[in-house]
Protein backbone atom coordinates (compact mmCIF):
# COMPACT_ATOMS: atom_id res chain seq x y z
CA UNK A 1 0.00 0.00 0.00
CA UNK A 2 1.25 3.50 -0.84
CA UNK A 3 2.04 5.97 1.91
CA UNK A 4 -0.83 8.01 3.28
CA UNK A 5 -1.64 11.12 1.26
CA UNK A 6 -3.65 12.92 3.98
CA UNK A 7 -3.94 12.74 7.76
CA UNK A 8 -6.79 14.17 9.76
CA UNK A 9 -10.00 13.03 11.43
CA UNK A 10 -13.61 12.14 10.76
CA UNK A 11 -15.91 14.39 12.75
CA UNK A 12 -19.63 14.04 13.41
CA UNK A 13 -21.35 15.48 16.44
CA UNK A 14 -18.77 15.36 19.21
CA UNK A 15 -17.15 12.19 17.85
CA UNK A 16 -13.58 12.59 16.58
CA UNK A 17 -11.96 9.68 14.67
CA UNK A 18 -8.30 10.06 13.64
CA UNK A 19 -7.81 8.61 10.16
CA UNK A 20 -5.26 8.40 7.37
CA UNK A 21 -6.26 8.57 3.71
CA UNK A 22 -4.88 6.24 1.03
CA UNK A 23 -5.62 6.06 -2.71
CA UNK A 24 -8.07 3.25 -3.40
CA UNK A 25 -7.33 2.86 -7.12
CA UNK A 26 -4.26 2.74 -9.34
CA UNK A 27 -4.06 3.79 -12.95
CA UNK A 28 -3.33 0.84 -15.26
CA UNK A 29 -3.36 2.85 -18.46
CA UNK A 30 -0.72 2.65 -21.16
CA UNK A 31 2.25 4.87 -20.30
CA UNK A 32 2.95 6.24 -23.77
CA UNK A 33 5.54 8.97 -24.33
CA UNK A 34 5.68 11.57 -27.08
CA UNK A 35 8.57 11.14 -29.51
CA UNK A 36 10.08 13.24 -32.29
CA UNK A 37 9.26 11.25 -35.43
CA UNK A 38 12.48 12.42 -37.10
CA UNK A 39 14.88 10.71 -34.69
CA UNK A 40 12.50 9.06 -32.14
CA UNK A 41 13.86 11.18 -29.28
CA UNK A 42 11.49 11.73 -26.32
CA UNK A 43 9.74 15.10 -26.06
CA UNK A 44 10.12 16.93 -22.74
CA UNK A 45 8.47 19.94 -21.14
CA UNK A 46 10.31 22.62 -19.24
CA UNK A 47 9.16 24.79 -16.38
CA UNK A 48 10.58 28.14 -17.32
CA UNK A 49 10.40 31.77 -16.23
CA UNK A 50 8.24 33.60 -18.79
CA UNK A 51 10.25 36.77 -18.32
CA UNK A 52 13.81 35.42 -18.48
CA UNK A 53 12.97 32.25 -20.50
CA UNK A 54 15.21 30.32 -18.10
CA UNK A 55 14.29 26.93 -16.64
CA UNK A 56 13.07 26.89 -13.01
CA UNK A 57 13.63 24.00 -10.56
CA UNK A 58 10.97 22.66 -8.22
CA UNK A 59 12.64 24.19 -5.16
CA UNK A 60 12.11 27.67 -6.57
CA UNK A 61 8.43 27.23 -7.43
CA UNK A 62 5.72 28.62 -5.11
CA UNK A 63 1.98 29.17 -5.50
CA UNK A 64 0.31 32.50 -6.11
CA UNK A 65 -3.11 34.00 -6.81
CA UNK A 66 -3.50 36.71 -9.48
CA UNK A 67 -5.76 39.34 -7.86
CA UNK A 68 -5.14 41.86 -10.67
CA UNK A 69 -3.37 41.74 -14.03
CA UNK A 70 0.25 40.71 -13.35
CA UNK A 71 -0.29 41.26 -9.61
CA UNK A 72 0.08 38.21 -7.38
CA UNK A 73 -0.58 37.18 -3.78
CA UNK A 74 1.92 34.53 -2.69
CA UNK A 75 0.37 31.57 -0.85
CA UNK A 76 2.53 28.95 0.84
CA UNK A 77 1.27 25.57 2.05
CA UNK A 78 1.21 26.98 5.58
CA UNK A 79 -0.92 29.95 4.44
CA UNK A 80 -3.44 27.52 2.92
CA UNK A 81 -3.53 25.46 6.14
CA UNK A 82 -3.96 28.49 8.39
CA UNK A 83 -6.82 29.88 6.29
CA UNK A 84 -9.13 27.21 7.82
CA UNK A 85 -7.30 24.60 9.90
CA UNK A 86 -10.50 22.66 10.70
CA UNK A 87 -11.47 22.35 7.03
CA UNK A 88 -8.04 21.10 6.01
CA UNK A 89 -7.76 18.54 8.81
CA UNK A 90 -11.23 17.02 9.16
CA UNK A 91 -13.75 15.04 7.18
CA UNK A 92 -16.82 16.80 8.53
CA UNK A 93 -19.95 14.64 8.22
CA UNK A 94 -22.95 16.90 7.54
CA UNK A 95 -25.75 14.32 7.26
CA UNK A 96 -26.56 10.66 6.79
CA UNK A 97 -28.66 9.61 3.76
CA UNK A 98 -29.77 6.43 2.02
CA UNK A 99 -27.16 5.29 -0.47
CA UNK A 100 -29.82 4.74 -3.16
CA UNK A 101 -30.69 8.45 -3.06
CA UNK A 102 -27.28 9.47 -4.45
CA UNK A 103 -27.16 8.83 -8.24
CA UNK A 104 -24.03 7.11 -9.54
CA UNK A 105 -23.24 10.11 -11.75
CA UNK A 106 -22.23 12.06 -8.61
CA UNK A 107 -19.47 9.62 -7.55
CA UNK A 108 -15.96 10.70 -8.52
CA UNK A 109 -12.85 9.27 -6.79
CA UNK A 110 -12.59 6.63 -4.02
CA UNK A 111 -10.15 6.71 -1.10
CA UNK A 112 -9.53 4.23 1.71
CA UNK A 113 -9.71 5.55 5.26
CA UNK A 114 -7.66 3.69 7.90
CA UNK A 115 -7.77 4.45 11.63
CA UNK A 116 -5.01 6.67 12.97
CA UNK A 117 -3.22 6.22 16.26
CA UNK A 118 -5.71 5.46 19.04
CA UNK A 119 -8.69 5.50 16.66
CA UNK A 120 -9.45 1.79 16.25
CA UNK A 121 -12.50 1.62 18.51
CA UNK A 122 -14.29 4.75 17.28
CA UNK A 123 -13.45 3.76 13.69
CA UNK A 124 -15.09 0.37 14.23
CA UNK A 125 -18.07 2.08 15.90
CA UNK A 126 -18.74 4.31 12.87
CA UNK A 127 -18.23 1.42 10.45
CA UNK A 128 -20.62 -0.92 12.26
CA UNK A 129 -23.18 1.86 12.70
CA UNK A 130 -23.19 2.65 8.97
CA UNK A 131 -23.73 -1.03 8.21
CA UNK A 132 -26.59 -1.36 10.69
CA UNK A 133 -28.54 1.71 9.59
CA UNK A 134 -27.83 1.16 5.89
CA UNK A 135 -26.86 4.76 5.25
CA UNK A 136 -23.86 6.73 3.99
CA UNK A 137 -22.32 9.83 5.51
CA UNK A 138 -22.25 13.03 3.42
CA UNK A 139 -19.22 15.13 4.35
CA UNK A 140 -17.00 18.05 3.43
CA UNK A 141 -13.26 17.56 3.06
CA UNK A 142 -10.41 19.70 1.74
CA UNK A 143 -7.77 17.81 -0.26
CA UNK A 144 -4.80 19.98 -1.20
CA UNK A 145 -6.46 23.29 -2.12
CA UNK A 146 -9.94 22.12 -3.13
CA UNK A 147 -12.94 21.37 -0.99
CA UNK A 148 -14.87 18.26 -1.96
CA UNK A 149 -18.26 16.89 -1.15
CA UNK A 150 -17.79 13.25 -0.12
CA UNK A 151 -19.71 10.10 0.74
CA UNK A 152 -18.54 7.68 3.45
CA UNK A 153 -19.64 4.07 3.10
CA UNK A 154 -18.35 0.63 4.03
CA UNK A 155 -16.70 -1.97 1.82
CA UNK A 156 -16.09 -5.02 3.96
CA UNK A 157 -14.39 -3.80 7.13
CA UNK A 158 -13.01 -0.64 5.52
CA UNK A 159 -14.56 2.82 5.47
CA UNK A 160 -14.30 4.21 1.95
CA UNK A 161 -14.60 7.89 1.16
CA UNK A 162 -15.81 8.72 -2.34
CA UNK A 163 -15.49 12.32 -3.43
CA UNK A 164 -18.70 13.56 -5.03
CA UNK A 165 -19.39 16.06 -7.78
CA UNK A 166 -21.40 19.13 -6.82
CA UNK A 167 -24.84 19.53 -8.35
CA UNK A 168 -23.73 22.49 -10.47
CA UNK A 169 -20.96 20.33 -11.96
CA UNK A 170 -23.49 17.91 -13.46
CA UNK A 171 -24.54 19.05 -16.90
CA UNK A 172 -28.22 19.18 -17.78
CA UNK A 173 -29.05 16.51 -20.42
CA UNK A 174 -32.01 18.59 -21.63
CA UNK A 175 -30.06 19.77 -24.68
CA UNK A 176 -29.48 16.21 -25.87
CA UNK A 177 -31.81 14.53 -28.34
CA UNK A 178 -33.16 11.80 -26.08
CA UNK A 179 -35.96 9.66 -27.59
CA UNK A 180 -39.31 10.19 -25.95
CA UNK A 181 -42.50 8.14 -25.95
CA UNK A 182 -43.79 8.95 -29.40
CA UNK A 183 -45.09 6.84 -32.26
CA UNK A 184 -41.71 6.51 -33.98
CA UNK A 185 -39.95 5.09 -30.91
CA UNK A 186 -42.86 3.13 -29.49
CA UNK A 187 -41.72 -0.28 -28.23
CA UNK A 188 -44.05 -3.21 -28.85
CA UNK A 189 -44.84 -5.76 -26.16
CA UNK A 190 -43.07 -8.46 -28.18
CA UNK A 191 -39.87 -6.42 -28.43
CA UNK A 192 -39.97 -5.64 -24.72
CA UNK A 193 -40.55 -9.29 -23.76
CA UNK A 194 -37.69 -10.47 -25.96
CA UNK A 195 -35.35 -7.79 -24.60
CA UNK A 196 -36.27 -8.80 -21.05
CA UNK A 197 -35.61 -12.45 -21.93
CA UNK A 198 -32.19 -11.46 -23.32
CA UNK A 199 -31.34 -9.53 -20.13
CA UNK A 200 -32.48 -12.49 -18.02
CA UNK A 201 -30.36 -14.86 -20.08
CA UNK A 202 -27.27 -12.68 -19.66
CA UNK A 203 -27.77 -12.08 -15.92
CA UNK A 204 -25.11 -13.43 -13.58
CA UNK A 205 -23.47 -12.74 -10.22
CA UNK A 206 -21.10 -9.77 -9.96
CA UNK A 207 -17.53 -11.09 -10.15
CA UNK A 208 -15.22 -8.11 -10.82
CA UNK A 209 -12.15 -10.34 -11.20
CA UNK A 210 -13.39 -11.68 -14.54
CA UNK A 211 -13.28 -8.22 -16.15
CA UNK A 212 -9.99 -6.72 -17.28
CA UNK A 213 -8.56 -4.25 -19.75
CA UNK A 214 -8.36 -6.39 -22.89
CA UNK A 215 -7.41 -3.41 -25.06
CA UNK A 216 -4.33 -2.67 -22.94
CA UNK A 217 -3.36 -6.36 -23.10
CA UNK A 218 -3.72 -6.38 -26.90
CA UNK A 219 -1.58 -3.26 -27.28
CA UNK A 220 1.14 -4.71 -25.01
CA UNK A 221 1.05 -7.93 -27.07
CA UNK A 222 1.48 -5.85 -30.23
CA UNK A 223 4.43 -4.04 -28.64
CA UNK A 224 6.07 -7.36 -27.75
CA UNK A 225 5.46 -8.62 -31.29
CA UNK A 226 7.10 -5.54 -32.83
CA UNK A 227 10.10 -5.88 -30.49
CA UNK A 228 10.61 -9.54 -31.45
CA UNK A 229 10.27 -8.69 -35.14
CA UNK A 230 12.79 -5.84 -34.73
CA UNK A 231 10.22 -3.35 -36.04
CA UNK A 232 10.56 -0.90 -33.16
CA UNK A 233 11.17 2.03 -35.51
CA UNK A 234 8.49 1.06 -38.06
CA UNK A 235 5.59 3.49 -38.30
CA UNK A 236 2.44 1.63 -39.32
CA UNK A 237 0.29 3.69 -41.65
CA UNK A 238 -3.49 3.29 -41.91
CA UNK A 239 -4.99 1.24 -44.72
CA UNK A 240 -6.77 3.01 -47.59
CA UNK A 241 -10.18 4.10 -46.44
CA UNK A 242 -12.97 1.78 -47.44
CA UNK A 243 -16.30 3.08 -48.63
CA UNK A 244 -18.61 3.32 -45.63
CA UNK A 245 -21.71 1.19 -45.73
CA UNK A 246 -24.93 2.99 -46.51
CA UNK A 247 -26.61 4.05 -43.32
CA UNK A 248 -30.21 3.07 -42.74
CA UNK A 249 -32.67 4.05 -40.06
CA UNK A 250 -34.74 0.89 -40.50
CA UNK A 251 -33.91 -1.55 -37.70
CA UNK A 252 -35.66 -4.89 -37.32
CA UNK A 253 -35.43 -5.18 -33.55
CA UNK A 254 -37.23 -8.51 -33.48
CA UNK A 255 -34.70 -10.23 -35.75
CA UNK A 256 -31.80 -8.69 -33.81
CA UNK A 257 -33.26 -9.85 -30.51
CA UNK A 258 -33.94 -13.33 -31.88
CA UNK A 259 -30.34 -13.58 -33.10
CA UNK A 260 -29.10 -12.38 -29.71
CA UNK A 261 -31.29 -14.86 -27.86
CA UNK A 262 -29.86 -17.62 -30.01
CA UNK A 263 -26.45 -16.98 -28.49
CA UNK A 264 -27.73 -17.42 -24.94
CA UNK A 265 -30.09 -20.42 -24.94
CA UNK A 266 -29.00 -21.78 -21.58
CA UNK A 267 -30.66 -19.47 -19.03
CA UNK A 268 -34.34 -19.58 -19.89
CA UNK A 269 -34.16 -16.95 -22.61
CA UNK A 270 -34.96 -19.43 -25.35
CA UNK A 271 -38.00 -20.69 -23.46
CA UNK A 272 -39.35 -17.20 -22.99
CA UNK A 273 -38.83 -16.40 -26.67
CA UNK A 274 -40.49 -19.65 -27.72
CA UNK A 275 -43.47 -18.98 -25.47
CA UNK A 276 -43.80 -15.52 -26.97
CA UNK A 277 -43.69 -16.93 -30.51
CA UNK A 278 -46.41 -19.45 -29.63
CA UNK A 279 -48.72 -16.62 -28.66
CA UNK A 280 -48.28 -14.87 -31.99
CA UNK A 281 -48.29 -17.71 -34.55
CA UNK A 282 -50.44 -20.87 -34.71
CA UNK A 283 -48.61 -24.24 -34.74
CA UNK A 284 -48.08 -25.85 -38.19
CA UNK A 285 -50.72 -28.47 -39.23
CA UNK A 286 -49.85 -32.11 -38.63
CA UNK A 287 -48.94 -34.20 -41.70
CA UNK A 288 -51.20 -37.15 -42.42
CA UNK A 289 -49.55 -40.53 -41.94
CA UNK A 290 -48.87 -42.76 -44.98
CA UNK A 291 -50.62 -46.15 -45.39
CA UNK A 292 -48.68 -49.20 -44.40
CA UNK A 293 -48.51 -50.41 -48.01
CA UNK A 294 -46.73 -47.23 -49.10
CA UNK A 295 -44.31 -47.56 -46.20
CA UNK A 296 -43.40 -51.05 -47.34
CA UNK A 297 -42.62 -49.86 -50.89
CA UNK A 298 -40.16 -47.18 -49.74
CA UNK A 299 -36.48 -48.06 -49.60
CA UNK A 300 -35.15 -48.26 -46.05
CA UNK A 301 -32.79 -45.49 -44.92
CA UNK A 302 -29.10 -46.42 -44.62
CA UNK A 303 -28.20 -47.78 -41.24
CA UNK A 304 -26.18 -45.68 -38.80
CA UNK A 305 -23.75 -46.94 -36.25
CA UNK A 306 -25.55 -46.53 -32.96
CA UNK A 307 -25.19 -47.79 -29.46
CA UNK A 308 -27.31 -50.48 -27.79
CA UNK A 309 -29.68 -47.91 -26.32
CA UNK A 310 -30.26 -46.33 -29.74
CA UNK A 311 -30.97 -49.74 -31.35
CA UNK A 312 -33.53 -50.53 -28.65
CA UNK A 313 -35.24 -47.17 -29.19
CA UNK A 314 -35.41 -47.74 -32.97
CA UNK A 315 -36.77 -51.25 -32.47
CA UNK A 316 -39.44 -49.94 -30.07
CA UNK A 317 -40.57 -47.33 -32.62
CA UNK A 318 -40.63 -49.86 -35.48
CA UNK A 319 -42.65 -52.49 -33.53
CA UNK A 320 -46.09 -50.79 -33.99
CA UNK A 321 -45.49 -50.45 -37.76
CA UNK A 322 -44.64 -54.14 -38.11
CA UNK A 323 -47.70 -55.12 -36.08
CA UNK A 324 -49.91 -52.90 -38.24
CA UNK A 325 -48.43 -54.44 -41.41
CA UNK A 326 -49.08 -58.00 -40.16
CA UNK A 327 -52.82 -57.41 -39.48
CA UNK A 328 -53.85 -56.96 -43.19
CA UNK A 329 -51.84 -60.06 -44.10
CA UNK A 330 -53.63 -62.15 -41.44
CA UNK A 331 -57.06 -61.03 -42.70
CA UNK A 332 -56.17 -61.96 -46.32
CA UNK A 333 -55.04 -65.44 -45.26
CA UNK A 334 -58.33 -66.02 -43.38
CA UNK A 335 -60.42 -65.02 -46.40
CA UNK A 336 -58.46 -67.39 -48.67
CA UNK A 337 -58.93 -70.30 -46.28
CA UNK A 338 -62.71 -69.68 -46.09
CA UNK A 339 -63.03 -69.66 -49.92
CA UNK A 340 -61.17 -72.95 -50.31
CA UNK A 341 -63.12 -74.84 -47.59
CA UNK A 342 -66.27 -75.82 -49.73
CA UNK A 343 -64.08 -77.24 -52.48
CA UNK A 344 -62.45 -79.61 -50.04
CA UNK A 345 -65.95 -80.80 -48.84
CA UNK A 346 -67.12 -81.63 -52.39
CA UNK A 347 -64.04 -83.67 -53.09
CA UNK A 348 -64.54 -85.54 -49.88
CA UNK A 349 -68.16 -86.33 -50.81
C-alpha positions as CSV (number, residue, x, y, z in Angstrom):
1,X,0.0,0.0,0.0
2,X,1.2,3.5,-0.8
3,X,2.0,6.0,1.9
4,X,-0.8,8.0,3.3
5,X,-1.6,11.1,1.3
6,X,-3.7,12.9,4.0
7,X,-3.9,12.7,7.8
8,X,-6.8,14.2,9.8
9,X,-10.0,13.0,11.4
10,X,-13.6,12.1,10.8
11,X,-15.9,14.4,12.7
12,X,-19.6,14.0,13.4
13,X,-21.4,15.5,16.4
14,X,-18.8,15.4,19.2
15,X,-17.1,12.2,17.8
16,X,-13.6,12.6,16.6
17,X,-12.0,9.7,14.7
18,X,-8.3,10.1,13.6
19,X,-7.8,8.6,10.2
20,X,-5.3,8.4,7.4
21,X,-6.3,8.6,3.7
22,X,-4.9,6.2,1.0
23,X,-5.6,6.1,-2.7
24,X,-8.1,3.2,-3.4
25,X,-7.3,2.9,-7.1
26,X,-4.3,2.7,-9.3
27,X,-4.1,3.8,-13.0
28,X,-3.3,0.8,-15.3
29,X,-3.4,2.9,-18.5
30,X,-0.7,2.7,-21.2
31,X,2.2,4.9,-20.3
32,X,3.0,6.2,-23.8
33,X,5.5,9.0,-24.3
34,X,5.7,11.6,-27.1
35,X,8.6,11.1,-29.5
36,X,10.1,13.2,-32.3
37,X,9.3,11.2,-35.4
38,X,12.5,12.4,-37.1
39,X,14.9,10.7,-34.7
40,X,12.5,9.1,-32.1
41,X,13.9,11.2,-29.3
42,X,11.5,11.7,-26.3
43,X,9.7,15.1,-26.1
44,X,10.1,16.9,-22.7
45,X,8.5,19.9,-21.1
46,X,10.3,22.6,-19.2
47,X,9.2,24.8,-16.4
48,X,10.6,28.1,-17.3
49,X,10.4,31.8,-16.2
50,X,8.2,33.6,-18.8
51,X,10.3,36.8,-18.3
52,X,13.8,35.4,-18.5
53,X,13.0,32.2,-20.5
54,X,15.2,30.3,-18.1
55,X,14.3,26.9,-16.6
56,X,13.1,26.9,-13.0
57,X,13.6,24.0,-10.6
58,X,11.0,22.7,-8.2
59,X,12.6,24.2,-5.2
60,X,12.1,27.7,-6.6
61,X,8.4,27.2,-7.4
62,X,5.7,28.6,-5.1
63,X,2.0,29.2,-5.5
64,X,0.3,32.5,-6.1
65,X,-3.1,34.0,-6.8
66,X,-3.5,36.7,-9.5
67,X,-5.8,39.3,-7.9
68,X,-5.1,41.9,-10.7
69,X,-3.4,41.7,-14.0
70,X,0.2,40.7,-13.4
71,X,-0.3,41.3,-9.6
72,X,0.1,38.2,-7.4
73,X,-0.6,37.2,-3.8
74,X,1.9,34.5,-2.7
75,X,0.4,31.6,-0.8
76,X,2.5,29.0,0.8
77,X,1.3,25.6,2.0
78,X,1.2,27.0,5.6
79,X,-0.9,29.9,4.4
80,X,-3.4,27.5,2.9
81,X,-3.5,25.5,6.1
82,X,-4.0,28.5,8.4
83,X,-6.8,29.9,6.3
84,X,-9.1,27.2,7.8
85,X,-7.3,24.6,9.9
86,X,-10.5,22.7,10.7
87,X,-11.5,22.3,7.0
88,X,-8.0,21.1,6.0
89,X,-7.8,18.5,8.8
90,X,-11.2,17.0,9.2
91,X,-13.8,15.0,7.2
92,X,-16.8,16.8,8.5
93,X,-20.0,14.6,8.2
94,X,-22.9,16.9,7.5
95,X,-25.7,14.3,7.3
96,X,-26.6,10.7,6.8
97,X,-28.7,9.6,3.8
98,X,-29.8,6.4,2.0
99,X,-27.2,5.3,-0.5
100,X,-29.8,4.7,-3.2
101,X,-30.7,8.4,-3.1
102,X,-27.3,9.5,-4.5
103,X,-27.2,8.8,-8.2
104,X,-24.0,7.1,-9.5
105,X,-23.2,10.1,-11.8
106,X,-22.2,12.1,-8.6
107,X,-19.5,9.6,-7.6
108,X,-16.0,10.7,-8.5
109,X,-12.8,9.3,-6.8
110,X,-12.6,6.6,-4.0
111,X,-10.1,6.7,-1.1
112,X,-9.5,4.2,1.7
113,X,-9.7,5.5,5.3
114,X,-7.7,3.7,7.9
115,X,-7.8,4.4,11.6
116,X,-5.0,6.7,13.0
117,X,-3.2,6.2,16.3
118,X,-5.7,5.5,19.0
119,X,-8.7,5.5,16.7
120,X,-9.4,1.8,16.3
121,X,-12.5,1.6,18.5
122,X,-14.3,4.8,17.3
123,X,-13.4,3.8,13.7
124,X,-15.1,0.4,14.2
125,X,-18.1,2.1,15.9
126,X,-18.7,4.3,12.9
127,X,-18.2,1.4,10.5
128,X,-20.6,-0.9,12.3
129,X,-23.2,1.9,12.7
130,X,-23.2,2.7,9.0
131,X,-23.7,-1.0,8.2
132,X,-26.6,-1.4,10.7
133,X,-28.5,1.7,9.6
134,X,-27.8,1.2,5.9
135,X,-26.9,4.8,5.2
136,X,-23.9,6.7,4.0
137,X,-22.3,9.8,5.5
138,X,-22.2,13.0,3.4
139,X,-19.2,15.1,4.4
140,X,-17.0,18.1,3.4
141,X,-13.3,17.6,3.1
142,X,-10.4,19.7,1.7
143,X,-7.8,17.8,-0.3
144,X,-4.8,20.0,-1.2
145,X,-6.5,23.3,-2.1
146,X,-9.9,22.1,-3.1
147,X,-12.9,21.4,-1.0
148,X,-14.9,18.3,-2.0
149,X,-18.3,16.9,-1.1
150,X,-17.8,13.3,-0.1
151,X,-19.7,10.1,0.7
152,X,-18.5,7.7,3.5
153,X,-19.6,4.1,3.1
154,X,-18.3,0.6,4.0
155,X,-16.7,-2.0,1.8
156,X,-16.1,-5.0,4.0
157,X,-14.4,-3.8,7.1
158,X,-13.0,-0.6,5.5
159,X,-14.6,2.8,5.5
160,X,-14.3,4.2,2.0
161,X,-14.6,7.9,1.2
162,X,-15.8,8.7,-2.3
163,X,-15.5,12.3,-3.4
164,X,-18.7,13.6,-5.0
165,X,-19.4,16.1,-7.8
166,X,-21.4,19.1,-6.8
167,X,-24.8,19.5,-8.3
168,X,-23.7,22.5,-10.5
169,X,-21.0,20.3,-12.0
170,X,-23.5,17.9,-13.5
171,X,-24.5,19.1,-16.9
172,X,-28.2,19.2,-17.8
173,X,-29.0,16.5,-20.4
174,X,-32.0,18.6,-21.6
175,X,-30.1,19.8,-24.7
176,X,-29.5,16.2,-25.9
177,X,-31.8,14.5,-28.3
178,X,-33.2,11.8,-26.1
179,X,-36.0,9.7,-27.6
180,X,-39.3,10.2,-25.9
181,X,-42.5,8.1,-25.9
182,X,-43.8,9.0,-29.4
183,X,-45.1,6.8,-32.3
184,X,-41.7,6.5,-34.0
185,X,-39.9,5.1,-30.9
186,X,-42.9,3.1,-29.5
187,X,-41.7,-0.3,-28.2
188,X,-44.0,-3.2,-28.9
189,X,-44.8,-5.8,-26.2
190,X,-43.1,-8.5,-28.2
191,X,-39.9,-6.4,-28.4
192,X,-40.0,-5.6,-24.7
193,X,-40.5,-9.3,-23.8
194,X,-37.7,-10.5,-26.0
195,X,-35.4,-7.8,-24.6
196,X,-36.3,-8.8,-21.0
197,X,-35.6,-12.4,-21.9
198,X,-32.2,-11.5,-23.3
199,X,-31.3,-9.5,-20.1
200,X,-32.5,-12.5,-18.0
201,X,-30.4,-14.9,-20.1
202,X,-27.3,-12.7,-19.7
203,X,-27.8,-12.1,-15.9
204,X,-25.1,-13.4,-13.6
205,X,-23.5,-12.7,-10.2
206,X,-21.1,-9.8,-10.0
207,X,-17.5,-11.1,-10.2
208,X,-15.2,-8.1,-10.8
209,X,-12.1,-10.3,-11.2
210,X,-13.4,-11.7,-14.5
211,X,-13.3,-8.2,-16.1
212,X,-10.0,-6.7,-17.3
213,X,-8.6,-4.3,-19.7
214,X,-8.4,-6.4,-22.9
215,X,-7.4,-3.4,-25.1
216,X,-4.3,-2.7,-22.9
217,X,-3.4,-6.4,-23.1
218,X,-3.7,-6.4,-26.9
219,X,-1.6,-3.3,-27.3
220,X,1.1,-4.7,-25.0
221,X,1.0,-7.9,-27.1
222,X,1.5,-5.8,-30.2
223,X,4.4,-4.0,-28.6
224,X,6.1,-7.4,-27.8
225,X,5.5,-8.6,-31.3
226,X,7.1,-5.5,-32.8
227,X,10.1,-5.9,-30.5
228,X,10.6,-9.5,-31.5
229,X,10.3,-8.7,-35.1
230,X,12.8,-5.8,-34.7
231,X,10.2,-3.4,-36.0
232,X,10.6,-0.9,-33.2
233,X,11.2,2.0,-35.5
234,X,8.5,1.1,-38.1
235,X,5.6,3.5,-38.3
236,X,2.4,1.6,-39.3
237,X,0.3,3.7,-41.7
238,X,-3.5,3.3,-41.9
239,X,-5.0,1.2,-44.7
240,X,-6.8,3.0,-47.6
241,X,-10.2,4.1,-46.4
242,X,-13.0,1.8,-47.4
243,X,-16.3,3.1,-48.6
244,X,-18.6,3.3,-45.6
245,X,-21.7,1.2,-45.7
246,X,-24.9,3.0,-46.5
247,X,-26.6,4.1,-43.3
248,X,-30.2,3.1,-42.7
249,X,-32.7,4.0,-40.1
250,X,-34.7,0.9,-40.5
251,X,-33.9,-1.6,-37.7
252,X,-35.7,-4.9,-37.3
253,X,-35.4,-5.2,-33.5
254,X,-37.2,-8.5,-33.5
255,X,-34.7,-10.2,-35.8
256,X,-31.8,-8.7,-33.8
257,X,-33.3,-9.9,-30.5
258,X,-33.9,-13.3,-31.9
259,X,-30.3,-13.6,-33.1
260,X,-29.1,-12.4,-29.7
261,X,-31.3,-14.9,-27.9
262,X,-29.9,-17.6,-30.0
263,X,-26.4,-17.0,-28.5
264,X,-27.7,-17.4,-24.9
265,X,-30.1,-20.4,-24.9
266,X,-29.0,-21.8,-21.6
267,X,-30.7,-19.5,-19.0
268,X,-34.3,-19.6,-19.9
269,X,-34.2,-16.9,-22.6
270,X,-35.0,-19.4,-25.4
271,X,-38.0,-20.7,-23.5
272,X,-39.3,-17.2,-23.0
273,X,-38.8,-16.4,-26.7
274,X,-40.5,-19.7,-27.7
275,X,-43.5,-19.0,-25.5
276,X,-43.8,-15.5,-27.0
277,X,-43.7,-16.9,-30.5
278,X,-46.4,-19.5,-29.6
279,X,-48.7,-16.6,-28.7
280,X,-48.3,-14.9,-32.0
281,X,-48.3,-17.7,-34.6
282,X,-50.4,-20.9,-34.7
283,X,-48.6,-24.2,-34.7
284,X,-48.1,-25.8,-38.2
285,X,-50.7,-28.5,-39.2
286,X,-49.8,-32.1,-38.6
287,X,-48.9,-34.2,-41.7
288,X,-51.2,-37.2,-42.4
289,X,-49.6,-40.5,-41.9
290,X,-48.9,-42.8,-45.0
291,X,-50.6,-46.2,-45.4
292,X,-48.7,-49.2,-44.4
293,X,-48.5,-50.4,-48.0
294,X,-46.7,-47.2,-49.1
295,X,-44.3,-47.6,-46.2
296,X,-43.4,-51.0,-47.3
297,X,-42.6,-49.9,-50.9
298,X,-40.2,-47.2,-49.7
299,X,-36.5,-48.1,-49.6
300,X,-35.1,-48.3,-46.0
301,X,-32.8,-45.5,-44.9
302,X,-29.1,-46.4,-44.6
303,X,-28.2,-47.8,-41.2
304,X,-26.2,-45.7,-38.8
305,X,-23.7,-46.9,-36.3
306,X,-25.5,-46.5,-33.0
307,X,-25.2,-47.8,-29.5
308,X,-27.3,-50.5,-27.8
309,X,-29.7,-47.9,-26.3
310,X,-30.3,-46.3,-29.7
311,X,-31.0,-49.7,-31.3
312,X,-33.5,-50.5,-28.6
313,X,-35.2,-47.2,-29.2
314,X,-35.4,-47.7,-33.0
315,X,-36.8,-51.2,-32.5
316,X,-39.4,-49.9,-30.1
317,X,-40.6,-47.3,-32.6
318,X,-40.6,-49.9,-35.5
319,X,-42.7,-52.5,-33.5
320,X,-46.1,-50.8,-34.0
321,X,-45.5,-50.4,-37.8
322,X,-44.6,-54.1,-38.1
323,X,-47.7,-55.1,-36.1
324,X,-49.9,-52.9,-38.2
325,X,-48.4,-54.4,-41.4
326,X,-49.1,-58.0,-40.2
327,X,-52.8,-57.4,-39.5
328,X,-53.9,-57.0,-43.2
329,X,-51.8,-60.1,-44.1
330,X,-53.6,-62.2,-41.4
331,X,-57.1,-61.0,-42.7
332,X,-56.2,-62.0,-46.3
333,X,-55.0,-65.4,-45.3
334,X,-58.3,-66.0,-43.4
335,X,-60.4,-65.0,-46.4
336,X,-58.5,-67.4,-48.7
337,X,-58.9,-70.3,-46.3
338,X,-62.7,-69.7,-46.1
339,X,-63.0,-69.7,-49.9
340,X,-61.2,-73.0,-50.3
341,X,-63.1,-74.8,-47.6
342,X,-66.3,-75.8,-49.7
343,X,-64.1,-77.2,-52.5
344,X,-62.5,-79.6,-50.0
345,X,-66.0,-80.8,-48.8
346,X,-67.1,-81.6,-52.4
347,X,-64.0,-83.7,-53.1
348,X,-64.5,-85.5,-49.9
349,X,-68.2,-86.3,-50.8
